[in-house]
Each structure stands twice: as C-alpha cells, then as structure tokens.
Amino acid sequence: MVTLKAGTRPPWVGLGAAVWLQIASGNSYNFALYSHSLKSVLGFNQQQLTMLGVANDIGGNVGLLPGIACNKFPPWSILLIGAFACFFGYGVLWLALSRTVQSMPYWLLWLALCVATNSSPWLGTAVLVTNMRNFPRSRGTVAGILKGYVGISAAVFSAIYSMLLHSSSSKLLMFLALGIPVLCFLMMYFVRACTPASGEDSSEHAHFLFTQAALIILGFCILITMILDHMLHLSPPICYTFLIIIFVLLMAPLAIPIKMTLYRTRTSKLGMLETSVGSSDNLIQGEANADKTEPLLKSSSSAHILGSFHESDETSEVAMLLAEGEGAVKKKRRPKRGEDFKFSEAVIKADFWLLFFVYFVGVGSGVTVLNNLAQIGIAQGVNDTTTLLSLFSFFNFVGRLGGGTVSEHFVRSKTIPRTIWLTCTQVIMIITCLLFASAIDGTLYAATASLGICFGVQFSIMIPTVSELFGLKHFSIFYNFMSLGNPIGAFLFSYLLAGYVYDNEAAKQHGLNLLFGSSITCIGPQCFRLTFLVLAGVCGVGSLLSLILTKRIWPVYEMRYAGASFRLPQTSTH
C-alpha cells in the first residue's frame, strides 16, 4: 500500500469537492436518455440495444481495478483515469451519434460505452475511499451523504438534458465527454488524504446536518422542477432559474470549509485546547488502566498513546491516526474482525460471504425492478412511466441518505449493528414484491416508492459495514468486490428470470412460440408475477442470512462503539 501523507487542511474541503464528483460518477444512469437515439439514428434492433445496455451495466459496476489502484496511487491519479475514460468513451459515442464518423463498427461502440461508464467506479472509488478514511468515526453518515448524491445524480442529469440541452442526445454525449473531465481537473486537487476528523469537534455534527439538509432540499427541488417541466413545459427564463438554484444547492457543502477558513483562529485555539485536554485525560486514564488492568479502557486509551510512539515502517501516518484500539504492536497473527484484513484473509471468512450474499439479494432485486420498470408499468396499464422512474429515483436517494444517517445514530447510541437495517428492508421488500405480484389497483406507485427506499438502503449500509468488519486499509478492494453483486443480480434476476418470464407470457398472449429478441408486448399482472414471487422468496432467504450475520458481528460493534461512548463523557466534562 502506498504511503499517503495526511494534509493539514480540514477534510470538509474534500467532502465538498466529492459532492460534485459523486454527481459525475452517476453518468452510467444516463443510458435511457440517449439509447433511443442510438437505436433510431444508427439503425439498431432491440437485441443490439439490449447488448449495449449490458455494456453500460458492466462498465458502471465492475470496479476491481480502481479498487486495487486506489491503495497504490493517490486519489488525483484515480480521478485522472476516470476523466480520460469519460473523454474517450463518450467521445466515440458522440462521433457515431452525430454522424461525424460514418459506419462505425458495432463492437467499437459496445467497447466505447463500457469504457465510458467504467469512469463511474474510478470516480466513485477515489472520493468514497478518501472520505471514509478522512471521517473514520462517521462512516455511516459519510457513506449516506455520498451515495445520496449518486442517487440524485440521475435527476440532475435529466434536468440538464431537458432544460439546458433541449433533450438532444448528441449534446448530452458531448456534455459528458467534455464536462466530466473538466470537472475532474478542477476538483482533483481538493480530494486528498487529510488529518482524520476526531469526532470531538462540537461543530462536526452541525456540519453533517447542514450537508444532509442541503441534499434533501436539492432532492425536493429537482423533483418539483422535473414535475413542473413535465406538466407545464417551462420556458427558458424560468427553467434557467431552477438550474441556478440547483447549482447553488450543489455548492452548499463548500460553505463549511469557507466558514472554517473565516473563523480559523478561533477554531484553531479551541482545537488546541481540546487536544491538550484530551491528551491529559488519556494519559491519566492510561495510568489508571495499568494499575487496575481493565482491558476495555486499556485498549482504547493506553494503546492509543503507545501507538503514537511505535509506528512501524509499513503503517502510514493516516493509518496510525485511524487506529482505534487495535493495539500498538504488530503481531504475526491473523486479524480479528474489526482489524485490517487483506483480501486473501477476508475471503475465507463466513462474514464476508454472508454480507456479499445479503447485499447481492437486495440490490439484485432492486435492479430487476429498475431495469424493467417501464415494462412493469405498461403491463399494469400505466403507459407514461416517467412518473414511475422519477418516483423510484427520488426514493432511492432517500434510502441512501436515510440509511447511513439512521444506522449511524443507532450504532452509536445502542451499538446496534448496521446490518439489522438490511434485515428490516429485506422484510419490507418481501411485502413489496408480493404487492407487485398481486398487481392490486392503486399499489403500483406505493410499491415503487417502497422498493426505491429499500434499494437505496442497501448501498449506504454495505459501505460502512465492510470498513468496520475488515478495516479501511484495503477498503477499496472490498467495496468494489461487494459492488459486483449489482451486475450479477441484474444478469440472474433481470436478464435470465424476468426476461424469460416476460417473453414467455408475451408469446402465449400472441399465440407464438418463444422468440428471444422479439419486440412483442405483454399486458397483465402475469407478465411479472412469477418473477416477483421468486424475488420475494429470495429476499426471505436474504433476511434470514442478514439476521445470522447481525448476531455474529454484534460483539464487534459492542467493542468498537461501546468503548467510544464510554469515553465521550470524560472529554465533555472539561
């Protein structure tokens, strides 16, 4: 692992920059905005267009390579690779769609789309890993915020596409090819390893609340803007006003480092005082622990002091600041849950595969609905699926933001493992899948919103859980390996299961033999009934395994967060 020196700047600068890069990393959600143009302009059939969709999913979710690179190179280099992937990938697509280059081979377009959307894991991994390490005591909150911006990115791009680019697919591809690389060049300087936030700053909680409030207002603003534009067809002066408001709300997180810069002197004095008082408390407590041999306080106080004087050659300054009761002396033994694992050490653990399967079930079920939402709506008599897509996207954003915030609150106040919320959401997904299967009048919109929330929660829970079980040192590799659950779930549940059931029912309705790649339409609840019954059963298995995982890892959270909550009153009394 490359040794990254921590900067002296506050980590809020990097978080403010990460907001913009997370929006950019959602570029893989834009396929629906230009796929119809690819089909009509380039003369593709539905089967060819479906294969381009596969390239979009593969590129947007396979991130093992950036996961490995993130541990060896600084964040700016990872962002640079993502910028070049956007430029070359979307640039080739723009050349083909604008007819600047005639007769471009299909395989080149497939590869270009895969490269273009693969910029998403490069951008997302760089900002997520860096900010998780910069805020080690607020992992759930940070994951919820960053993934919330990814969830809302589709709506941001849709607003730009319809209002600024006048629904031109060619202009959108040019915007993606040039705009995202420019944004990366502007922001890459600010995304870097900083001195990790200690969690003792009284204003930190207020800063997180401000960022979350700005994100929620942004989500509602975009939702209202899209609804008004769809209903009233807003004129350029009005729609430009809404775009300016969206731009200001995206800038809101940068107000935190600006405020800290303006009040630097005051903040520095308070920080020095808190640091000195905290050090004295830790020293006194460490001496008391040596006499009384209390293991909990010894691991959380004296081990921290010893760690500051006993750095090994293999441990960076950032890693030492992140050490929380892991012990000062490196021993040649296999790591325990909560310590830093290598990938080869983690894959032999039952917890690793339990978490992977639980996540795979959750996102696999969600992406199946997302990929087939238009057909689900048409099958149930809703021909205009724009509202369904907007509803799913908005509540997906709510789930991502809320899952991180809620889990962070309960893990600190009650030491409840985050995976308990995976259990809750997957139980809700069972009910939701049964609602989809029954196709009762008036339940389609409620079921779509419910599934959107549950789908979003999977992301914001998986990310901090991986870091808490297997450490932050190789977090980028673990996170990207877990993310493979999305394309695997899409292939198994969406392509093989839902696609087969839909085509089979459509063939029965038209009195035809089952012909894959045909464009016939299926009408009625039976088009997806078997699919949702299977998904309900799969979610039932996932919720059971999630309970088993929660019981297994509960001691990890008690050791990590019970000790932290015990120490907080001692600092606050001074």
C-alpha positions as CSV (number, residue, x, y, z in Angstrom):
1,M,0.0,0.0,0.0
2,V,1.3,3.4,-0.9
3,T,2.2,5.7,1.9
4,L,-0.1,8.7,1.8
5,K,0.9,11.7,3.9
6,A,-2.0,13.4,5.5
7,G,-2.5,17.0,4.7
8,T,-3.2,19.8,7.3
9,R,-6.3,21.0,5.6
10,P,-9.7,20.1,7.1
11,P,-11.4,17.1,5.5
12,W,-14.5,19.1,4.7
13,V,-12.8,20.6,1.7
14,G,-12.5,17.1,0.2
15,L,-16.1,16.3,1.1
16,G,-17.4,19.4,-0.6
17,A,-15.4,18.5,-3.8
18,A,-16.6,14.9,-3.5
19,V,-20.2,16.1,-3.9
20,W,-19.6,17.2,-7.5
21,L,-17.6,14.1,-8.4
22,Q,-20.3,11.9,-7.0
23,I,-22.8,13.6,-9.3
24,A,-20.4,13.0,-12.2
25,S,-19.9,9.3,-11.2
26,G,-23.6,8.8,-11.8
27,N,-23.1,9.2,-15.5
28,S,-23.9,5.5,-16.1
29,Y,-27.5,6.2,-15.2
30,N,-27.9,8.2,-18.4
31,F,-28.2,5.4,-20.9
32,A,-32.0,5.7,-21.1
33,L,-31.6,9.4,-22.2
34,Y,-29.7,8.6,-25.4
35,S,-30.4,4.9,-26.1
36,H,-33.5,5.7,-28.2
37,S,-31.3,7.9,-30.4
38,L,-28.7,5.2,-30.8
39,K,-31.4,2.8,-32.0
40,S,-33.1,5.2,-34.4
41,V,-30.0,7.0,-35.8
42,L,-27.7,4.0,-36.1
43,G,-30.4,1.6,-37.1
44,F,-30.0,-0.9,-34.2
45,N,-32.6,-3.5,-33.4
46,Q,-33.8,-4.2,-29.9
47,Q,-31.4,-7.1,-29.3
48,Q,-28.4,-4.9,-30.3
49,L,-29.6,-2.1,-28.0
50,T,-30.1,-4.6,-25.1
51,M,-26.4,-5.7,-25.5
52,L,-25.4,-2.1,-25.3
53,G,-27.3,-1.9,-22.0
54,V,-25.2,-4.9,-20.8
55,A,-22.1,-2.9,-21.7
56,N,-23.5,0.0,-19.7
57,D,-24.1,-2.2,-16.6
58,I,-20.7,-3.9,-16.8
59,G,-18.8,-0.7,-17.1
60,G,-20.7,1.1,-14.4
61,N,-20.3,-1.7,-11.8
62,V,-17.1,-3.6,-12.3
63,G,-14.5,-1.7,-10.2
64,L,-11.9,-4.2,-9.0
65,L,-9.2,-2.5,-11.0
66,P,-9.8,1.0,-9.4
67,G,-10.2,-0.7,-6.1
68,I,-6.7,-2.1,-6.3
69,A,-5.2,1.1,-7.8
70,C,-6.7,3.2,-5.0
71,N,-4.4,1.5,-2.5
72,K,-1.3,2.1,-4.6
73,F,-1.8,5.6,-6.1
74,P,-3.0,9.0,-4.8
75,P,-6.7,10.0,-5.4
76,W,-5.9,12.5,-8.1
77,S,-4.4,9.8,-10.4
78,I,-7.5,7.7,-10.0
79,L,-9.7,10.7,-10.9
80,L,-7.5,11.3,-13.9
81,I,-8.1,7.8,-15.3
82,G,-11.8,8.3,-14.8
83,A,-11.7,11.6,-16.7
84,F,-9.9,10.0,-19.6
85,A,-12.3,7.1,-19.7
86,C,-15.2,9.6,-20.0
87,F,-13.5,11.6,-22.7
88,F,-12.6,8.7,-24.9
89,G,-15.7,6.6,-24.3
90,Y,-18.4,9.2,-24.6
91,G,-16.3,10.9,-27.3
92,V,-16.5,7.8,-29.6
93,L,-20.3,7.6,-28.9
94,W,-20.8,11.2,-29.8
95,L,-18.8,10.8,-33.1
96,A,-21.1,7.9,-34.0
97,L,-24.4,9.5,-33.0
98,S,-23.6,12.9,-34.6
99,R,-22.6,11.1,-37.8
100,T,-19.2,12.8,-37.7
101,V,-17.7,9.3,-38.3
102,Q,-19.8,7.1,-40.6
103,S,-20.2,3.3,-40.4
104,M,-18.5,2.8,-37.0
105,P,-18.4,-0.9,-36.2
106,Y,-20.9,-2.1,-33.5
107,W,-18.1,-3.8,-31.4
108,L,-16.3,-0.5,-31.1
109,L,-19.5,1.2,-29.8
110,W,-20.0,-1.6,-27.3
111,L,-16.4,-1.2,-26.1
112,A,-16.7,2.6,-26.0
113,L,-19.8,2.5,-23.8
114,C,-18.2,0.0,-21.5
115,V,-15.1,2.3,-21.1
116,A,-17.2,5.4,-20.7
117,T,-19.4,4.1,-17.9
118,N,-16.4,2.5,-16.3
119,S,-15.4,6.0,-15.3
120,S,-18.1,5.7,-12.6
121,P,-16.2,3.2,-10.4
122,W,-12.9,5.2,-10.9
123,L,-14.5,8.5,-9.8
124,G,-16.7,6.9,-7.1
125,T,-13.9,4.8,-5.5
126,A,-11.5,7.7,-5.3
127,V,-13.8,10.0,-3.4
128,L,-15.5,7.4,-1.3
129,V,-12.4,5.7,0.0
130,T,-10.6,9.0,0.6
131,N,-13.6,10.5,2.6
132,M,-14.2,7.3,4.5
133,R,-10.6,7.5,5.7
134,N,-10.9,11.2,6.4
135,F,-14.0,10.6,8.6
136,P,-13.4,7.3,10.3
137,R,-15.8,8.0,13.1
138,S,-18.7,9.0,10.9
139,R,-18.5,6.3,8.3
140,G,-22.3,5.7,8.0
141,T,-23.1,9.4,7.7
142,V,-20.4,10.0,5.1
143,A,-21.5,6.9,3.1
144,G,-25.1,8.0,3.2
145,I,-24.3,11.5,2.0
146,L,-22.0,10.5,-0.8
147,K,-24.3,7.7,-2.0
148,G,-27.2,10.1,-1.7
149,Y,-25.6,12.4,-4.2
150,V,-25.1,9.4,-6.6
151,G,-28.7,8.5,-6.2
152,I,-29.8,12.0,-7.1
153,S,-27.3,12.3,-10.0
154,A,-29.8,10.8,-12.5
155,A,-32.3,13.5,-11.7
156,V,-29.6,16.2,-12.1
157,F,-28.5,14.9,-15.5
158,S,-32.2,14.6,-16.5
159,A,-32.8,18.3,-15.6
160,I,-29.7,19.4,-17.6
161,Y,-30.7,17.2,-20.5
162,S,-34.3,18.5,-20.8
163,M,-33.8,22.2,-19.8
164,L,-30.2,23.1,-20.8
165,L,-29.5,20.7,-23.7
166,H,-33.1,20.7,-25.1
167,S,-33.4,16.9,-25.0
168,S,-30.6,16.4,-27.5
169,S,-28.9,13.1,-27.1
170,S,-25.9,14.3,-29.2
171,K,-25.4,17.3,-27.0
172,L,-25.7,15.1,-23.9
173,L,-22.9,12.9,-25.1
174,M,-20.7,15.9,-25.8
175,F,-21.5,17.3,-22.4
176,L,-20.5,14.0,-20.7
177,A,-17.3,13.7,-22.9
178,L,-16.1,17.2,-22.1
179,G,-17.9,18.4,-18.9
180,I,-16.9,15.5,-16.6
181,P,-13.2,15.6,-17.4
182,V,-13.1,19.4,-16.9
183,L,-14.9,18.8,-13.5
184,C,-12.3,16.2,-12.5
185,F,-9.4,18.5,-13.4
186,L,-11.0,21.3,-11.2
187,M,-11.7,19.1,-8.2
188,M,-8.9,16.5,-8.1
189,Y,-6.6,18.8,-6.2
190,F,-9.1,19.0,-3.3
191,V,-9.7,15.2,-2.9
192,R,-6.8,14.1,-0.8
193,A,-5.9,12.3,2.4
194,C,-6.3,14.7,5.4
195,T,-5.9,14.5,9.1
196,P,-8.8,12.3,10.0
197,A,-11.7,14.0,11.9
198,S,-11.6,13.0,15.5
199,G,-15.3,13.3,16.1
200,E,-14.7,15.5,19.1
201,D,-15.4,18.8,17.4
202,S,-18.8,20.0,18.6
203,S,-19.5,21.6,15.2
204,E,-19.0,18.4,13.3
205,H,-22.5,17.2,13.9
206,A,-23.9,20.5,12.8
207,H,-21.8,20.4,9.6
208,F,-23.2,17.0,8.8
209,L,-26.8,18.2,9.5
210,F,-26.2,21.1,7.2
211,T,-24.9,18.9,4.4
212,Q,-27.8,16.5,4.8
213,A,-30.3,19.3,4.8
214,A,-28.8,20.8,1.6
215,L,-29.0,17.4,-0.1
216,I,-32.7,16.9,1.0
217,I,-33.6,20.4,-0.3
218,L,-31.8,19.6,-3.5
219,G,-33.7,16.4,-4.0
220,F,-37.1,18.1,-3.5
221,C,-36.1,21.0,-5.7
222,I,-35.1,18.7,-8.6
223,L,-38.3,16.6,-8.2
224,I,-40.5,19.7,-8.2
225,T,-38.6,21.1,-11.2
226,M,-39.0,17.9,-13.2
227,I,-42.7,17.6,-12.4
228,L,-43.4,21.3,-13.3
229,D,-41.4,21.0,-16.5
230,H,-43.2,17.8,-17.5
231,M,-46.6,19.4,-16.8
232,L,-46.1,23.0,-17.9
233,H,-43.1,22.9,-20.3
234,L,-41.2,25.7,-18.5
235,S,-39.9,28.5,-20.7
236,P,-36.1,29.1,-20.8
237,P,-36.0,32.0,-18.3
238,I,-37.9,30.0,-15.7
239,C,-36.1,26.7,-16.2
240,Y,-32.7,28.5,-16.1
241,T,-33.7,29.9,-12.8
242,F,-34.3,26.4,-11.5
243,L,-31.0,25.3,-12.8
244,I,-29.2,28.1,-11.0
245,I,-31.0,27.1,-7.7
246,I,-29.8,23.5,-8.3
247,F,-26.3,24.8,-8.9
248,V,-26.3,26.8,-5.7
249,L,-27.5,23.8,-3.7
250,L,-24.7,21.7,-5.1
251,M,-22.3,24.4,-3.9
252,A,-23.7,24.3,-0.4
253,P,-21.3,21.8,1.2
254,L,-18.4,24.1,0.2
255,A,-19.8,26.7,2.7
256,I,-18.4,24.5,5.5
257,P,-14.7,24.9,4.7
258,I,-15.3,28.5,3.8
259,K,-16.8,29.1,7.2
260,M,-13.9,27.2,8.9
261,T,-11.4,29.4,6.9
262,L,-13.0,32.6,8.0
263,Y,-13.0,31.6,11.7
264,R,-9.7,29.8,11.5
265,T,-8.1,31.5,14.5
266,R,-10.9,30.8,16.9
267,T,-11.3,27.2,15.7
268,S,-7.6,26.5,16.0
269,K,-7.5,27.7,19.6
270,L,-10.4,25.6,20.6
271,G,-8.9,22.6,18.7
272,M,-5.6,23.0,20.6
273,L,-7.3,23.2,23.9
274,E,-9.5,20.2,23.3
275,T,-6.4,18.2,22.0
276,S,-4.4,19.1,25.1
277,V,-7.2,18.3,27.5
278,G,-7.9,15.0,25.7
279,S,-4.3,14.0,25.8
280,S,-4.1,14.6,29.5
281,D,-7.3,12.6,30.1
282,N,-5.9,9.8,28.0
283,L,-2.6,9.8,29.9
284,I,-4.3,9.7,33.3
285,Q,-6.7,7.1,32.2
286,G,-3.9,5.0,30.7
287,E,-2.0,5.0,34.0
288,A,-5.2,4.0,35.9
289,N,-5.7,1.2,33.5
290,A,-2.2,-0.1,34.0
291,D,-2.9,-0.4,37.7
292,K,-6.3,-1.8,37.5
293,T,-5.7,-3.9,34.4
294,E,-9.1,-3.1,32.8
295,P,-8.9,-4.4,29.3
296,L,-11.6,-2.2,27.7
297,L,-10.0,1.1,28.8
298,K,-6.5,-0.1,28.1
299,S,-7.3,-0.9,24.5
300,S,-9.0,2.4,23.9
301,S,-6.6,4.8,25.8
302,S,-3.2,3.4,26.6
303,A,-2.9,1.5,23.3
304,H,-3.7,4.7,21.5
305,I,-0.8,6.5,23.3
306,L,1.6,3.7,22.7
307,G,0.6,3.7,19.1
308,S,1.6,7.3,18.6
309,F,5.2,6.4,19.7
310,H,5.5,2.9,18.0
311,E,4.9,3.4,14.3
312,S,6.0,0.6,12.0
313,D,7.5,1.1,8.6
314,E,4.5,-0.4,6.9
315,T,2.0,1.9,8.5
316,S,1.3,5.4,7.1
317,E,0.6,8.5,9.2
318,V,-3.0,8.3,8.2
319,A,-3.3,4.7,9.2
320,M,-1.9,5.5,12.6
321,L,-4.4,8.3,13.1
322,L,-7.2,5.9,12.2
323,A,-6.1,3.2,14.7
324,E,-8.9,2.7,17.3
325,G,-8.0,0.3,20.0
326,E,-6.3,-2.2,17.7
327,G,-3.1,-2.4,19.8
328,A,0.2,-0.7,19.2
329,V,2.5,-3.6,18.5
330,K,2.1,-5.5,15.2
331,K,1.9,-9.2,15.9
332,K,2.2,-12.0,13.4
333,R,-1.3,-13.4,13.6
334,R,-4.4,-13.4,11.6
335,P,-6.5,-10.3,12.0
336,K,-9.7,-10.3,14.0
337,R,-13.0,-8.8,12.9
338,G,-12.7,-5.0,13.0
339,E,-9.0,-5.0,12.2
340,D,-7.3,-4.5,8.8
341,F,-7.7,-7.6,6.6
342,K,-6.0,-8.4,3.3
343,F,-8.3,-9.6,0.6
344,S,-7.0,-13.1,0.8
345,E,-7.7,-13.2,4.5
346,A,-11.2,-11.8,4.2
347,V,-12.5,-14.2,1.5
348,I,-12.1,-17.2,3.8
349,K,-14.4,-15.6,6.4
350,A,-18.0,-16.5,6.7
351,D,-19.0,-12.9,7.5
352,F,-17.5,-11.8,4.2
353,W,-19.7,-14.1,2.1
354,L,-22.8,-13.6,4.3
355,L,-22.5,-9.8,3.7
356,F,-21.9,-10.3,0.0
357,F,-25.0,-12.6,-0.4
358,V,-27.2,-10.3,1.6
359,Y,-26.2,-7.3,-0.4
360,F,-26.5,-9.3,-3.7
361,V,-30.1,-10.2,-2.9
362,G,-31.0,-6.7,-2.0
363,V,-29.5,-4.9,-5.0
364,G,-30.3,-7.7,-7.4
365,S,-34.0,-7.5,-6.6
366,G,-33.9,-3.7,-6.8
367,V,-32.1,-3.5,-10.1
368,T,-34.5,-6.0,-11.6
369,V,-37.4,-3.7,-10.9
370,L,-35.4,-0.7,-12.1
371,N,-34.4,-2.3,-15.4
372,N,-38.0,-3.5,-16.1
373,L,-39.9,-0.6,-14.6
374,A,-41.2,0.7,-17.9
375,Q,-42.5,-2.8,-18.9
376,I,-44.0,-3.3,-15.4
377,G,-45.9,0.0,-15.7
378,I,-47.2,-0.9,-19.2
379,A,-48.2,-4.4,-18.1
380,Q,-50.3,-2.8,-15.3
381,G,-51.8,-0.2,-17.6
382,V,-49.5,2.8,-16.9
383,N,-48.2,3.8,-20.3
384,D,-46.4,7.0,-19.1
385,T,-43.7,5.6,-17.0
386,T,-41.8,8.9,-16.4
387,T,-43.5,9.4,-13.1
388,L,-42.6,5.9,-12.0
389,L,-38.9,6.4,-12.9
390,S,-38.8,9.8,-11.1
391,L,-40.5,8.2,-8.0
392,F,-38.1,5.3,-7.9
393,S,-35.1,7.6,-8.3
394,F,-36.2,10.1,-5.6
395,F,-36.9,7.4,-3.0
396,N,-33.7,5.6,-3.9
397,F,-32.0,8.8,-2.9
398,V,-34.0,9.0,0.3
399,G,-33.0,5.4,1.2
400,R,-29.3,6.1,0.5
401,L,-29.2,9.2,2.7
402,G,-31.5,7.9,5.4
403,G,-29.9,4.5,5.7
404,G,-26.5,6.0,6.5
405,T,-27.9,8.5,8.9
406,V,-30.2,6.2,10.8
407,S,-27.7,3.4,11.1
408,E,-25.0,5.9,12.4
409,H,-27.4,7.1,15.1
410,F,-28.3,3.6,16.4
411,V,-24.8,2.2,16.1
412,R,-23.5,5.0,18.4
413,S,-26.4,5.2,20.8
414,K,-27.3,1.5,21.1
415,T,-24.3,-0.3,19.5
416,I,-26.8,-2.0,17.1
417,P,-25.0,-3.4,14.0
418,R,-25.9,-1.7,10.8
419,T,-26.9,-5.0,9.2
420,I,-30.1,-5.0,11.2
421,W,-31.4,-2.4,8.8
422,L,-30.6,-4.8,5.9
423,T,-32.9,-7.3,7.6
424,C,-35.7,-4.7,8.0
425,T,-35.5,-3.5,4.4
426,Q,-35.5,-7.0,3.0
427,V,-38.5,-7.9,5.0
428,I,-40.2,-4.9,3.5
429,M,-39.0,-6.0,0.1
430,I,-40.8,-9.3,0.6
431,I,-44.1,-7.4,1.1
432,T,-43.3,-5.1,-1.8
433,C,-42.6,-7.9,-4.2
434,L,-45.9,-9.5,-3.2
435,L,-47.6,-6.2,-4.0
436,F,-46.0,-6.1,-7.4
437,A,-47.1,-9.8,-8.0
438,S,-50.7,-9.2,-6.9
439,A,-51.0,-6.0,-9.1
440,I,-53.8,-4.6,-7.0
441,D,-55.1,-1.3,-8.3
442,G,-53.5,1.7,-6.6
443,T,-50.5,-0.1,-5.2
444,L,-48.0,0.3,-8.1
445,Y,-46.8,3.8,-7.1
446,A,-46.6,2.8,-3.4
447,A,-44.7,-0.4,-4.2
448,T,-42.3,1.5,-6.5
449,A,-41.5,4.1,-3.8
450,S,-41.1,1.4,-1.1
451,L,-38.7,-0.6,-3.3
452,G,-36.7,2.6,-4.1
453,I,-36.1,3.2,-0.4
454,C,-35.1,-0.4,0.3
455,F,-32.8,-0.4,-2.8
456,G,-31.0,2.8,-1.6
457,V,-30.5,1.5,1.9
458,Q,-28.5,-1.5,0.6
459,F,-25.7,0.8,-0.6
460,S,-25.4,3.1,2.4
461,I,-25.3,0.1,4.8
462,M,-23.0,-2.1,2.9
463,I,-20.2,0.5,2.6
464,P,-19.6,1.3,6.3
465,T,-20.2,-2.3,7.4
466,V,-17.4,-3.5,5.1
467,S,-15.0,-1.0,6.6
468,E,-16.0,-1.8,10.2
469,L,-15.5,-5.6,9.7
470,F,-12.4,-5.7,7.5
471,G,-10.7,-2.3,8.1
472,L,-10.0,0.7,6.0
473,K,-6.6,-0.3,4.7
474,H,-7.9,-2.4,1.8
475,F,-11.4,-1.0,1.9
476,S,-11.4,0.0,-1.8
477,I,-10.9,-3.6,-2.9
478,F,-13.6,-5.0,-0.5
479,Y,-16.1,-2.3,-1.6
480,N,-15.7,-2.9,-5.3
481,F,-15.9,-6.7,-4.9
482,M,-19.2,-6.3,-3.0
483,S,-20.4,-4.0,-5.8
484,L,-20.2,-7.0,-8.2
485,G,-23.5,-8.1,-6.6
486,N,-25.2,-5.4,-8.7
487,P,-24.3,-6.7,-12.2
488,I,-24.5,-10.4,-11.1
489,G,-28.0,-9.7,-9.7
490,A,-29.0,-7.9,-12.8
491,F,-27.9,-10.8,-15.0
492,L,-29.5,-13.5,-13.0
493,F,-32.8,-11.9,-11.9
494,S,-33.4,-9.3,-14.6
495,Y,-32.0,-10.8,-17.8
496,L,-32.5,-14.6,-17.1
497,L,-35.5,-14.6,-14.8
498,A,-37.6,-11.6,-15.6
499,G,-36.7,-11.5,-19.3
500,Y,-37.6,-15.2,-19.8
501,V,-40.9,-14.9,-17.9
502,Y,-41.9,-11.8,-19.8
503,D,-41.1,-13.1,-23.2
504,N,-42.8,-16.4,-22.4
505,E,-46.0,-14.7,-21.3
506,A,-45.9,-12.3,-24.2
507,A,-45.6,-15.3,-26.6
508,K,-48.6,-17.0,-25.0
509,Q,-50.7,-13.9,-25.4
510,H,-49.9,-13.6,-29.1
511,G,-50.1,-17.3,-29.8
512,L,-46.5,-17.5,-30.8
513,N,-43.5,-19.7,-29.9
514,L,-41.0,-18.2,-27.5
515,L,-38.7,-16.0,-29.6
516,F,-35.9,-14.1,-27.8
517,G,-35.2,-10.6,-29.1
518,S,-38.8,-10.1,-30.4
519,S,-40.4,-6.8,-29.6
520,I,-43.9,-8.1,-28.7
521,T,-45.6,-6.6,-25.6
522,C,-47.0,-8.4,-22.6
523,I,-50.1,-7.0,-20.9
524,G,-51.4,-8.0,-17.4
525,P,-50.1,-8.9,-14.0
526,Q,-49.0,-12.4,-15.1
527,C,-46.1,-10.8,-17.1
528,F,-44.0,-10.4,-13.9
529,R,-46.0,-12.4,-11.3
530,L,-43.7,-15.4,-11.2
531,T,-40.6,-13.1,-11.2
532,F,-41.8,-11.2,-8.1
533,L,-42.8,-14.4,-6.3
534,V,-39.3,-15.8,-6.8
535,L,-37.8,-12.4,-5.7
536,A,-40.0,-12.5,-2.6
537,G,-38.6,-15.9,-1.7
538,V,-35.0,-14.8,-2.4
539,C,-35.5,-11.8,-0.1
540,G,-36.8,-14.1,2.6
541,V,-33.6,-16.1,2.4
542,G,-31.6,-12.8,2.4
543,S,-33.4,-11.5,5.5
544,L,-32.7,-14.8,7.4
545,L,-29.0,-14.7,6.5
546,S,-28.9,-11.0,7.5
547,L,-30.1,-11.9,10.9
548,I,-27.4,-14.6,11.2
549,L,-24.8,-12.0,10.2
550,T,-26.1,-9.5,12.6
551,K,-25.9,-11.9,15.5
552,R,-22.3,-12.9,14.5
553,I,-20.9,-9.4,14.3
554,W,-22.8,-7.8,17.3
555,P,-19.7,-8.2,19.5
556,V,-17.6,-6.2,17.0
557,Y,-19.9,-3.2,17.4
558,E,-20.0,-3.5,21.1
559,M,-16.3,-3.5,21.4
560,R,-15.9,-0.6,18.9
561,Y,-18.7,1.7,19.8
562,A,-19.4,0.9,23.5
563,G,-15.9,1.9,24.4
564,A,-16.2,5.1,22.3
565,S,-19.5,6.0,24.0
566,F,-17.9,5.4,27.4
567,R,-15.0,7.8,26.7
568,L,-17.2,10.7,25.5
569,P,-18.4,11.9,28.9
570,Q,-14.8,12.2,30.1
571,T,-14.0,14.6,27.3
572,S,-17.2,16.6,27.7
573,T,-16.7,17.3,31.4
574,H,-13.8,19.5,30.6
